Amino acid sequence: MDWVDLRSDTVTLPTPEMRVAMAEAEVGDDVYGEDPSINRLEEISAARMGKEAGLFVPSGTMGNLSAILAYCGRGDEFILGDLSHTFIFEAGGAAALGGVHPHTLENQTNGSLILEEIEDGIRPDDIHQPISRLLVLENTHNRCGGTALSVEYTRSAGDLAHQHGLKLHLDGARIFNAAIFLGVEVKELVDPADSVTFCLSKGLSAPVGSVLCGSDDFIRQARRIRKQLGGGMRQAGILAAAGIVALETMIDRLAEDHARAKLLAQGLSQIPGLVLDPGTPHTNMVFLSLGEEVPLSGTEVANKLKAQGVRVGVVSKNRFRLVTHHGIEDGDIEVAIGAFQEVMGGV
Ligand SMILES: *Cc1c(COP(=O)(O)O)cnc(C)c1O
């Protein structure tokens, strides 16, 4: 079946240009630092982020975990949002593998944490309490609707963290979506952060990988941790080659995904029984719920949509996430809206 798959931008497939680049990639042993394609990807990633160095990692999860473990020892604490990907969707890796204590603050609907709460959350020098080492922010914020944190907010949070001796790590899985939405250079957006992870394998459509960027010293440490986590790869330049094409060709087109998310939201907002989140979409995600009068659960609606060839993410009992990406054309948006009309009309 030719699905209209709106579950996630992780379902994107490598482009023909990526396939060619992968087939022709110059490779070597990256654990020896000898894979030219990986070295090049790390270099251009660092340059784009305005950081000294980069580290190719198999996943965003490993990128974030490597950063947390580089900054925090056992019993140390990191501050992060209660709806953040790192807190909810990374299998508790920081606690399980690093003994690092997560200190969650309530995420605001725009994905931010309240600065005063961050300041209050930083531990005093007291032997009873863990040592606060790190603040982690997410941009765009997945669970908060694909919302983008501004340059000004990121700067304020970074200043606050640094005043108290903490580092700032950005989970920038979709940082390019944020930069495009805000109309700013990604470099400017990540400048306040000591480190940033971004994903190649979501909207940028590469098959595998993320890149962690930061200072030379930090990346040296993170490289050791990546090895410790089993993420030292050999001729993975085959994967990095696709990542290079992703950075060179797939960033500007994210604006199309944002425009299609708007079209999708407009269409769905006309359908009785569907309640769109206020403000949705911000970037490439549409969040919506079923009205209380609808007698079906989210899963039941999703199954009916699937029978029409449309796949959506069910994120709670009656709530959906629909993500636009490289595989979704204007016609697919029409198909998706039509399928919802059909399913909701029969309710
Ligand atoms: C996808 C994602 C990650 C990393 O996920 P992996 O599946 O491990 O690559 C991290 N943070 C956010 C916000 C994400 O959406």
Ligand as a Chemical Component Dictionary entry (heavy atoms), coordinates in Angstrom:
data_LIG
# 
_chem_comp.id                   LIG 
_chem_comp.type                 NON-POLYMER 
_chem_comp.pdbx_formal_charge   0 
_chem_comp.three_letter_code    LIG 
# 
loop_
_chem_comp_atom.comp_id 
_chem_comp_atom.atom_id 
_chem_comp_atom.alt_atom_id 
_chem_comp_atom.type_symbol 
_chem_comp_atom.charge 
_chem_comp_atom.model_Cartn_x 
_chem_comp_atom.model_Cartn_y 
_chem_comp_atom.model_Cartn_z 
_chem_comp_atom.pdbx_ordinal 
LIG C1 C1 C 0 13.975 11.907 17.629 1  
LIG C2 C2 C 0 14.410 12.750 18.754 2  
LIG C3 C3 C 0 15.599 12.494 19.441 3  
LIG C4 C4 C 0 16.533 11.366 19.104 4  
LIG O1 O1 O 0 15.928 10.212 18.781 5  
LIG P1 P1 P 0 16.633 8.939  18.119 6  
LIG O2 O2 O 0 15.453 8.173  17.723 7  
LIG O3 O3 O 0 17.445 8.327  19.179 8  
LIG O4 O4 O 0 17.474 9.398  16.977 9  
LIG C5 C5 C 0 15.941 13.338 20.466 10 
LIG N1 N1 N 0 15.170 14.384 20.784 11 
LIG C6 C6 C 0 14.041 14.680 20.137 12 
LIG C7 C7 C 0 13.270 15.898 20.505 13 
LIG C8 C8 C 0 13.611 13.860 19.100 14 
LIG O5 O5 O 0 12.468 14.145 18.467 15 
# 
loop_
_chem_comp_bond.comp_id 
_chem_comp_bond.atom_id_1 
_chem_comp_bond.atom_id_2 
_chem_comp_bond.value_order 
_chem_comp_bond.pdbx_ordinal 
LIG C1 C2 SING 1  
LIG C2 C3 SING 2  
LIG C2 C8 DOUB 3  
LIG C3 C4 SING 4  
LIG C3 C5 DOUB 5  
LIG C4 O1 SING 6  
LIG O1 P1 SING 7  
LIG P1 O2 DOUB 8  
LIG P1 O3 SING 9  
LIG P1 O4 SING 10 
LIG C5 N1 SING 11 
LIG N1 C6 DOUB 12 
LIG C6 C7 SING 13 
LIG C6 C8 SING 14 
LIG C8 O5 SING 15 
# 
